[in-house]
Amino acid sequence: MLIPAIVDVAARNADWQAFVMSSLVTGLVGLLLSVAVGGALAEGLNMRQTFVLTTLAWMSLPAFGALPFLWLGVGYADAVFEAVSGFTTTGSTVLSGLDGLPPGLLVWRSLMQWMGGVGIIVMAIVLLPFLRIGGMQLFQTENSDRSEKIVARSIELVRLIGVSYLFLTVMCALAFWGTGMSVFDAVNHAFTTIATGGYSTHDLSFGYFANPVTAWVAITFMLIGSLPFVLIIQALRGQPIALWRDPQVRAFLGFVALVCMVVTVYLGLQHRVPFGDALRMATFNMISVVTGTGYAYGDYTTWGPPIIVLALLLKFVGGCTGSTTGGIKVFRFLVFFGTVRAHLRRMVRPNRVLAEEYGKTRLTSELSFSVLAFLVVYMGTVGVITLMLASFDLDLVTALSAAATAVGNVGPGLGPIIGPSGNFASLPDGAKWILSFAMLMGRLELFTVLVLLDPDFWSR
């Protein structure tokens, strides 16, 4: 919080006081908690404590992250919504007139997404395999403790993640700056691009920048942010082939390339858009949606009903596991289709023994069930959130796309209200609270929160 305070001081903006006061409150609470806990957790956390800590950490971060917005006069529901959207890298916003907002506030929004992005990576690589959520046990490595304790040997992996994340952010900022962005815009957009967050410093998002190369830089780093970070670290250490060997990376890149080419051809045939422009617009917007970044490069909802339906479906996909993206994740689709294929083969030859694999890992019945259960709960959660939003007299497109956007941590929804050219400001406060909770549930992979609602979890 002191970073945006320094930015406001440099810009001679009096809003620096809001960030200083917020930092004092946050620091005081953190100090008191640190003193109260002492060394009680020095031996590590068991599984039950890890579930509770993970959920409470992601709830408390936006609770304190909302303080600067409150000091600056933003309503409580709006402040929490903006902070939750920031830390979960969803990118939905209730703020308008971004071009005229104080620079410190814009930096704070970008910083929230940047911090949330690295937090998501650490959670996906270290915690979720340990908690065995939604098939994440597939990615349990020597760095994810298999015992009842999470111990300090994951610290080295976290350090590598942090260094690589910072390196990619700097490279992204330099690339943006090289295309003609101001230093301020380049740094802010680097924060939110590598985090696949989507907060911009302009109402027009990337439509504000005239240089087409800027869009291609964003496309490149959105794709990088959607790849498994463990494999990115290996690539940076001289093993780039590790990325291509991963089945979900190949499936994800192939799927994205197919979607972008289909939309490019559609724009050329249906709207007579020149090939170069069509390729850039289609690639940027489809990658922004499928990775959950949420940047806008024009309003793709004006391209016709087929693109609107496609965009809605892409909101469910997401990128690779261990990345900063939201959504269901590609590996779960691969496990699901592999399970369905094995079932169809057994129907033809009931006595045949089939071993479905993900890469070199055999898909066990427990793993397949975990993924299928996640898919059912995910779709059910979107349905329930849609019904809850519809109770506020929102139309079906707005309610459904808002629910899919929140649970998938995508960003803008569809329709005239919350579409790429709108925002969430006009929604009722009750709907904003529901969406804030949905964003947290989606970021925590649903089961991390739902397990806390089970009475057996709390019984000894």
C-alpha positions as CSV (number, residue, x, y, z in Angstrom):
1,M,0.0,0.0,0.0
2,L,3.0,2.3,0.4
3,I,3.9,1.9,-3.2
4,P,0.7,3.6,-4.6
5,A,1.2,6.2,-1.8
6,I,4.6,7.0,-3.1
7,V,3.1,7.2,-6.7
8,D,0.5,9.7,-5.5
9,V,3.1,11.8,-3.6
10,A,5.2,12.0,-6.8
11,A,2.1,13.0,-8.7
12,R,1.2,15.6,-6.0
13,N,-2.1,13.9,-5.4
14,A,-3.6,14.1,-1.8
15,D,-4.9,10.6,-2.1
16,W,-1.6,9.2,-0.7
17,Q,-3.1,9.7,2.8
18,A,-5.7,6.9,2.1
19,F,-2.9,4.4,1.3
20,V,-0.8,5.4,4.3
21,M,-3.7,5.1,6.7
22,S,-4.7,1.8,5.1
23,S,-1.2,0.5,5.4
24,L,-1.0,1.4,9.1
25,V,-4.3,-0.4,9.8
26,T,-3.2,-3.5,7.9
27,G,0.3,-3.5,9.4
28,L,-1.1,-3.2,12.9
29,V,-3.5,-6.0,12.5
30,G,-0.8,-8.2,11.0
31,L,1.6,-7.4,13.8
32,L,-1.0,-8.2,16.4
33,L,-1.8,-11.5,14.7
34,S,1.9,-12.4,14.5
35,V,2.5,-11.7,18.2
36,A,-0.7,-13.6,19.1
37,V,0.3,-16.7,17.1
38,G,4.0,-16.7,18.0
39,G,5.7,-19.9,17.1
40,A,2.6,-22.1,17.5
41,L,2.6,-23.2,13.9
42,A,6.4,-23.8,13.7
43,E,5.9,-27.5,13.1
44,G,3.6,-27.0,10.0
45,L,0.0,-27.4,9.3
46,N,-2.2,-30.5,9.1
47,M,-4.8,-30.9,6.4
48,R,-7.7,-29.4,8.3
49,Q,-5.6,-26.3,9.3
50,T,-4.5,-25.9,5.7
51,F,-8.1,-25.9,4.4
52,V,-9.0,-23.2,6.9
53,L,-5.9,-21.1,6.4
54,T,-6.2,-21.1,2.6
55,T,-9.8,-19.9,2.7
56,L,-9.3,-17.3,5.4
57,A,-6.2,-16.0,3.7
58,W,-8.0,-15.3,0.4
59,M,-10.9,-13.8,2.4
60,S,-8.7,-11.5,4.5
61,L,-6.6,-10.2,1.6
62,P,-9.4,-8.4,-0.2
63,A,-11.0,-7.3,3.1
64,F,-7.9,-5.2,3.8
65,G,-7.2,-4.5,0.1
66,A,-10.6,-2.7,0.0
67,L,-9.5,-0.2,2.7
68,P,-8.0,2.4,0.3
69,F,-11.2,2.4,-1.8
70,L,-13.2,3.0,1.3
71,W,-10.9,5.9,2.3
72,L,-11.4,7.4,-1.1
73,G,-15.2,7.3,-0.8
74,V,-16.1,4.2,-2.8
75,G,-19.1,2.3,-1.4
76,Y,-18.4,-0.7,0.8
77,A,-19.9,-3.3,-1.6
78,D,-18.1,-1.7,-4.5
79,A,-14.8,-1.6,-2.6
80,V,-14.9,-5.2,-1.6
81,F,-16.0,-6.3,-5.1
82,E,-13.1,-4.4,-6.7
83,A,-10.6,-5.9,-4.2
84,V,-11.9,-9.4,-4.6
85,S,-11.8,-9.1,-8.3
86,G,-8.3,-7.8,-8.1
87,F,-6.8,-10.4,-5.8
88,T,-8.6,-13.3,-7.6
89,T,-7.4,-11.8,-11.0
90,T,-11.0,-11.8,-12.2
91,G,-10.8,-8.3,-13.7
92,S,-14.4,-7.4,-13.3
93,T,-14.7,-3.8,-12.2
94,V,-17.2,-1.3,-10.8
95,L,-15.1,1.7,-11.6
96,S,-15.5,3.9,-14.6
97,G,-13.6,7.0,-15.9
98,L,-10.3,5.1,-15.4
99,D,-8.4,7.7,-17.5
100,G,-9.2,10.4,-14.9
101,L,-8.6,8.3,-11.7
102,P,-5.6,9.1,-9.4
103,P,-2.5,7.3,-10.4
104,G,-2.0,5.7,-7.0
105,L,-5.4,4.0,-7.2
106,L,-4.7,2.6,-10.7
107,V,-1.3,1.3,-9.4
108,W,-3.1,-0.3,-6.4
109,R,-5.6,-2.1,-8.7
110,S,-2.7,-3.5,-10.8
111,L,-0.7,-4.5,-7.7
112,M,-3.6,-6.4,-6.3
113,Q,-3.8,-8.5,-9.5
114,W,-0.1,-9.0,-9.6
115,M,0.1,-10.2,-6.0
116,G,-3.0,-12.4,-6.5
117,G,-1.4,-13.9,-9.6
118,V,1.7,-15.2,-7.9
119,G,-0.5,-16.3,-4.9
120,I,-2.6,-18.4,-7.3
121,I,0.4,-20.1,-8.7
122,V,1.8,-21.0,-5.3
123,M,-1.6,-22.3,-4.1
124,A,-2.0,-24.5,-7.3
125,I,1.5,-25.9,-7.1
126,V,2.0,-26.3,-3.3
127,L,-1.4,-26.5,-1.6
128,L,-4.0,-27.9,-3.9
129,P,-2.1,-31.1,-4.8
130,F,-1.8,-31.7,-1.0
131,L,-5.5,-31.1,-0.5
132,R,-6.4,-33.4,-3.4
133,I,-9.0,-31.0,-4.9
134,G,-10.6,-31.6,-8.2
135,G,-7.9,-34.0,-9.5
136,M,-5.0,-31.7,-8.5
137,Q,-3.3,-34.8,-6.8
138,L,-2.2,-35.6,-10.4
139,F,0.4,-32.8,-10.0
140,Q,1.7,-33.8,-6.6
141,T,5.5,-33.7,-6.8
142,E,8.4,-34.1,-4.5
143,N,7.8,-30.4,-3.6
144,S,4.2,-31.2,-2.4
145,D,4.6,-32.9,1.0
146,R,2.7,-36.3,1.0
147,S,2.7,-36.5,4.8
148,E,0.3,-34.9,7.2
149,K,2.5,-31.7,7.3
150,I,3.3,-29.0,4.8
151,V,6.9,-28.2,5.6
152,A,9.6,-25.8,4.6
153,R,11.0,-27.8,1.6
154,S,8.4,-26.0,-0.6
155,I,10.1,-22.7,0.2
156,E,12.7,-23.2,-2.6
157,L,10.0,-23.8,-5.2
158,V,8.2,-20.7,-4.0
159,R,11.4,-18.7,-4.3
160,L,11.9,-19.9,-7.9
161,I,8.3,-19.0,-8.7
162,G,8.7,-15.5,-7.3
163,V,12.0,-14.8,-9.2
164,S,10.6,-16.1,-12.5
165,Y,7.3,-14.2,-12.0
166,L,9.2,-11.0,-11.4
167,F,11.5,-11.6,-14.4
168,L,8.5,-12.2,-16.8
169,T,6.8,-9.1,-15.4
170,V,9.9,-6.9,-16.2
171,M,10.2,-8.4,-19.7
172,C,6.5,-7.7,-20.3
173,A,6.9,-4.1,-19.1
174,L,9.9,-3.5,-21.3
175,A,8.1,-5.0,-24.3
176,F,5.1,-2.7,-23.8
177,W,7.3,0.3,-23.3
178,G,9.1,-0.6,-26.5
179,T,5.8,-0.4,-28.5
180,G,5.2,3.2,-27.4
181,M,3.4,2.8,-24.1
182,S,4.2,5.3,-21.4
183,V,6.3,3.9,-18.5
184,F,3.2,4.2,-16.2
185,D,1.0,2.2,-18.6
186,A,3.7,-0.3,-19.4
187,V,4.3,-1.2,-15.8
188,N,0.6,-1.4,-14.9
189,H,-0.3,-3.5,-17.9
190,A,2.7,-5.8,-17.3
191,F,1.3,-6.4,-13.8
192,T,-2.1,-7.3,-15.0
193,T,-1.1,-9.2,-18.2
194,I,1.3,-11.7,-16.6
195,A,-1.3,-12.2,-13.9
196,T,-4.0,-12.7,-16.6
197,G,-6.0,-10.2,-14.5
198,G,-7.2,-7.6,-17.1
199,Y,-7.3,-4.4,-15.1
200,S,-6.4,-1.5,-17.4
201,T,-5.6,2.2,-16.8
202,H,-8.0,3.2,-19.6
203,D,-11.7,2.7,-20.1
204,L,-11.0,1.5,-23.7
205,S,-8.6,-1.2,-22.3
206,F,-6.2,-2.2,-25.1
207,G,-8.4,-0.4,-27.7
208,Y,-6.7,2.8,-26.3
209,F,-3.4,1.9,-27.9
210,A,-3.0,2.5,-31.6
211,N,0.1,0.4,-32.2
212,P,-0.9,-3.1,-33.4
213,V,2.3,-4.5,-32.0
214,T,1.1,-3.7,-28.5
215,A,-1.8,-6.1,-28.9
216,W,0.6,-8.9,-30.0
217,V,2.8,-8.3,-27.0
218,A,-0.2,-8.7,-24.8
219,I,-1.2,-11.9,-26.6
220,T,2.2,-13.3,-26.0
221,F,2.3,-12.7,-22.3
222,M,-1.3,-13.7,-21.8
223,L,-0.4,-17.0,-23.3
224,I,2.7,-17.2,-21.1
225,G,0.6,-16.5,-18.0
226,S,-1.7,-19.3,-18.9
227,L,1.0,-22.0,-19.0
228,P,2.1,-24.2,-16.1
229,F,4.6,-22.2,-14.1
230,V,6.7,-25.1,-13.1
231,L,7.3,-25.8,-16.8
232,I,8.0,-22.1,-17.4
233,I,10.7,-22.3,-14.7
234,Q,12.2,-25.3,-16.4
235,A,12.1,-23.5,-19.8
236,L,13.9,-20.5,-18.3
237,R,16.5,-22.8,-16.9
238,G,17.3,-24.2,-20.3
239,Q,14.7,-27.0,-20.8
240,P,12.1,-25.4,-23.2
241,I,11.1,-28.8,-24.6
242,A,9.5,-29.6,-21.2
243,L,6.7,-27.3,-22.1
244,W,5.8,-29.1,-25.3
245,R,6.0,-32.5,-23.7
246,D,3.1,-31.6,-21.3
247,P,-0.2,-32.9,-22.8
248,Q,-2.3,-30.0,-21.5
249,V,0.1,-27.4,-23.0
250,R,-0.2,-29.1,-26.4
251,A,-4.0,-29.4,-26.1
252,F,-4.4,-25.8,-24.9
253,L,-2.2,-24.2,-27.6
254,G,-3.9,-26.3,-30.3
255,F,-7.4,-25.5,-29.0
256,V,-6.6,-21.7,-28.8
257,A,-5.1,-21.7,-32.3
258,L,-8.2,-23.5,-33.8
259,V,-10.6,-21.1,-32.1
260,C,-8.6,-18.0,-33.2
261,M,-8.5,-19.2,-36.8
262,V,-12.2,-20.0,-36.9
263,V,-13.1,-16.5,-35.6
264,T,-10.6,-14.9,-38.0
265,V,-12.3,-16.6,-41.0
266,Y,-15.7,-15.6,-39.6
267,L,-14.7,-12.0,-39.3
268,G,-13.3,-12.0,-42.8
269,L,-16.3,-13.6,-44.4
270,Q,-19.1,-12.2,-42.3
271,H,-17.9,-8.7,-41.6
272,R,-15.3,-8.2,-44.5
273,V,-12.5,-7.4,-42.0
274,P,-9.0,-7.5,-43.6
275,F,-7.1,-10.6,-42.7
276,G,-4.4,-8.9,-40.6
277,D,-6.9,-6.9,-38.6
278,A,-9.2,-9.9,-38.2
279,L,-6.4,-12.2,-37.0
280,R,-5.2,-9.6,-34.4
281,M,-8.7,-8.8,-33.1
282,A,-9.8,-12.5,-33.0
283,T,-6.6,-13.7,-31.4
284,F,-6.5,-11.0,-28.8
285,N,-10.1,-11.2,-27.7
286,M,-10.4,-15.0,-27.8
287,I,-7.2,-15.5,-25.8
288,S,-8.3,-12.8,-23.4
289,V,-11.5,-14.7,-22.8
290,V,-10.2,-18.3,-22.6
291,T,-7.3,-17.3,-20.3
292,G,-9.7,-15.3,-18.1
293,T,-7.6,-12.1,-18.6
294,G,-10.6,-10.0,-19.5
295,Y,-8.9,-7.3,-21.6
296,A,-11.0,-5.8,-24.4
297,Y,-9.8,-4.9,-27.9
298,G,-13.1,-3.5,-29.2
299,D,-16.5,-5.0,-28.3
300,Y,-16.6,-8.5,-29.6
301,T,-20.2,-8.9,-28.6
302,T,-21.1,-6.8,-31.7
303,W,-19.6,-9.5,-34.0
304,G,-22.9,-11.5,-33.9
305,P,-24.6,-14.2,-31.9
306,P,-22.1,-17.0,-32.9
307,I,-19.3,-15.1,-31.3
308,I,-21.3,-14.3,-28.2
309,V,-22.2,-18.0,-27.7
310,L,-18.5,-19.0,-28.3
311,A,-17.3,-16.4,-25.8
312,L,-19.7,-17.7,-23.2
313,L,-18.4,-21.3,-23.7
314,L,-14.8,-20.2,-23.6
315,K,-15.4,-18.6,-20.2
316,F,-15.6,-22.2,-18.8
317,V,-12.3,-23.4,-20.3
318,G,-9.4,-21.6,-18.6
319,G,-5.7,-22.3,-19.2
320,C,-3.3,-24.9,-17.8
321,T,-3.1,-25.9,-14.1
322,G,-0.3,-24.2,-12.2
323,S,-0.9,-20.9,-14.1
324,T,-2.6,-17.7,-13.1
325,T,-5.7,-18.4,-15.1
326,G,-9.2,-19.4,-13.9
327,G,-11.9,-21.6,-15.3
328,I,-12.1,-25.4,-15.2
329,K,-8.6,-25.9,-16.6
330,V,-7.5,-27.9,-19.6
331,F,-6.2,-31.0,-17.8
332,R,-9.7,-31.7,-16.4
333,F,-11.1,-31.7,-19.8
334,L,-8.4,-34.1,-20.9
335,V,-9.1,-36.4,-17.9
336,F,-12.9,-36.2,-18.6
337,F,-12.6,-37.1,-22.3
338,G,-10.2,-39.8,-21.4
339,T,-12.6,-41.3,-18.9
340,V,-15.5,-41.1,-21.4
341,R,-13.4,-42.8,-24.1
342,A,-12.5,-45.6,-21.7
343,H,-16.1,-46.1,-20.8
344,L,-17.2,-46.3,-24.4
345,R,-14.5,-48.9,-25.1
346,R,-15.6,-51.0,-22.2
347,M,-19.2,-50.9,-23.5
348,V,-17.9,-52.5,-26.8
349,R,-15.5,-54.9,-25.1
350,P,-16.6,-55.4,-21.4
351,N,-13.8,-57.9,-20.6
352,R,-11.0,-55.8,-22.0
353,V,-8.6,-54.2,-19.5
354,L,-7.9,-50.6,-20.5
355,A,-5.4,-48.2,-18.8
356,E,-6.1,-44.6,-19.6
357,E,-3.2,-42.3,-19.1
358,Y,-2.5,-38.6,-18.7
359,G,1.0,-38.2,-20.1
360,K,2.9,-40.9,-18.3
361,T,0.5,-41.0,-15.3
362,R,-2.2,-43.7,-15.1
363,L,-5.7,-42.3,-14.4
364,T,-7.0,-44.0,-11.3
365,S,-10.7,-44.3,-10.5
366,E,-10.1,-41.9,-7.6
367,L,-8.6,-39.3,-9.9
368,S,-11.3,-39.6,-12.5
369,F,-14.0,-39.3,-9.9
370,S,-12.3,-36.2,-8.4
371,V,-12.4,-34.5,-11.8
372,L,-15.9,-35.6,-12.6
373,A,-17.1,-34.4,-9.2
374,F,-15.4,-31.0,-9.8
375,L,-17.1,-30.6,-13.2
376,V,-20.5,-31.4,-11.7
377,V,-20.0,-29.0,-8.8
378,Y,-18.6,-26.3,-11.0
379,M,-21.6,-26.3,-13.4
380,G,-24.0,-26.6,-10.5
381,T,-22.4,-23.6,-8.8
382,V,-22.7,-21.5,-12.0
383,G,-26.4,-22.6,-12.2
384,V,-27.1,-21.6,-8.5
385,I,-25.3,-18.3,-8.8
386,T,-27.3,-17.6,-12.0
387,L,-30.6,-18.2,-10.2
388,M,-29.5,-16.0,-7.3
389,L,-28.6,-13.2,-9.7
390,A,-31.8,-13.6,-11.7
391,S,-33.7,-12.9,-8.4
392,F,-32.4,-9.3,-8.8
393,D,-34.4,-8.9,-12.0
394,L,-31.3,-9.3,-14.2
395,D,-31.9,-10.7,-17.7
396,L,-30.7,-14.2,-18.4
397,V,-27.6,-13.2,-20.5
398,T,-26.4,-10.9,-17.8
399,A,-27.1,-13.3,-14.9
400,L,-25.6,-16.4,-16.6
401,S,-22.5,-14.6,-18.0
402,A,-21.9,-12.8,-14.7
403,A,-22.1,-16.2,-12.9
404,A,-19.7,-17.9,-15.4
405,T,-17.4,-14.9,-15.2
406,A,-17.2,-14.8,-11.4
407,V,-16.8,-18.6,-10.9
408,G,-14.3,-18.8,-13.7
409,N,-12.5,-15.6,-12.7
410,V,-12.7,-14.3,-16.3
411,G,-13.5,-10.6,-16.2
412,P,-16.3,-8.9,-18.2
413,G,-19.5,-10.6,-18.9
414,L,-21.9,-10.4,-21.9
415,G,-24.7,-8.1,-22.7
416,P,-25.1,-4.3,-22.7
417,I,-24.6,-4.0,-18.9
418,I,-21.5,-6.0,-18.0
419,G,-20.1,-6.7,-21.5
420,P,-16.7,-5.6,-22.7
421,S,-17.9,-2.1,-23.1
422,G,-19.7,-1.9,-19.7
423,N,-18.9,-2.7,-16.1
424,F,-20.6,-4.0,-12.9
425,A,-21.3,-0.7,-11.3
426,S,-25.0,-0.7,-12.0
427,L,-25.7,-4.1,-10.4
428,P,-27.5,-4.1,-7.1
429,D,-25.3,-4.4,-4.0
430,G,-26.7,-7.8,-3.2
431,A,-25.6,-9.1,-6.6
432,K,-22.1,-7.7,-6.0
433,W,-21.8,-9.5,-2.7
434,I,-22.9,-12.8,-4.4
435,L,-20.4,-12.3,-7.2
436,S,-17.7,-11.5,-4.7
437,F,-18.3,-14.8,-2.9
438,A,-18.5,-16.6,-6.3
439,M,-15.1,-15.1,-7.3
440,L,-13.5,-16.4,-4.1
441,M,-15.1,-19.8,-4.5
442,G,-13.9,-20.1,-8.1
443,R,-10.4,-19.0,-7.2
444,L,-10.3,-21.6,-4.3
445,E,-11.4,-24.4,-6.7
446,L,-14.8,-24.6,-5.0
447,F,-14.1,-27.6,-2.7
448,T,-11.7,-25.7,-0.5
449,V,-14.7,-23.6,0.6
450,L,-17.4,-26.2,0.4
451,V,-15.5,-28.7,2.7
452,L,-15.7,-26.1,5.5
453,L,-19.5,-26.3,5.3
454,D,-19.5,-30.0,6.1
455,P,-20.2,-30.7,9.8
456,D,-17.9,-33.7,9.6
457,F,-15.0,-31.4,8.8
458,W,-15.3,-29.8,12.3
459,S,-16.0,-33.0,14.2
460,R,-13.1,-34.6,16.1
